[in-house]
């Protein structure tokens, strides 16, 4: 559940005139939804925000349309039958090349799920809902031919499935400056952008790719692609973005961070959850970074304004 005063991520699509999907409906569609179509992105290159046209590792990704279905005679308490949801599926194998980021590919999916777990435990709704899923059971019901769009998905193996945020990219490439800059043509809530940068700093997310930041329909900034989380590989880049902004965050965001650190029951539950995905030393580093931020209210040499 979102922390009091924080808006839920708007997911895509909502399905005509039907009411928006709740977090629980989104989670259930990710877990149980039937894949109707799957578009394979053959060459999705990870690019640095500073050198966006330098050829770097390529990752596989599918855009999957999931549909809620129920068998005849079954109840549908969450009203999922016929509801649709787009999601991004990134297979575990081969992952991001270890020569690129020093993060072992087999740990990357777990890091992404851990980042989502922190976002939702804090109630800040920055990272969209994500689960682990394997579509190999489609081999039993789907003709695995080259002409079938679901064939590659069936053969892709396990991976992370993340609900698609309905929004627009925050960054565009400025050819004069030779780097990615904030797209000022699309109105967005700047406090949420600062919050997203702070969140990525706290969890040590790589976020090399500028397309990780999206402006949703509410004008709030959300982030995706956290397969390098807890590596603290992009702190310099994140600081550079923060230095270009007035470092102000909403009071409700700050209260959510305080609660996830100071609420003993919430903290204990989150630690148990994180231990499924990352090492104890990484969990400790995350909490130490969070405590330092909460205590000093300072980041990248700037005092944070809260309100």
Secondary structure, 3 states (H helix, E strand, C coil): CCCCCCCCCCECCCCCCCCCCCHHHHHHHHHHCEEEEEEEEEEEECCCCCCCCCCCCEEEEEEEEEECCCCCCCCCCCCCCCCEEEEEEEECCCCCCHHHHCCCHHHHHHHHHHHHHHHHHHCCCCECCEEEEECHHHHHCCCCCCCCCCHHHHHCCEEEEEECECEEECEEEECCCCEEEECCCCCCCHHHHHHHHHHHHHCCCCCCCHHHEEEECCCCEEECCCCCCCCCCCHHHHHHHHHCCCCEECHHHHHHHHHHHHCHHHHHHHHHHHCCCCCHHHHHHHHHHHHHHHHHCEECCEECEEC
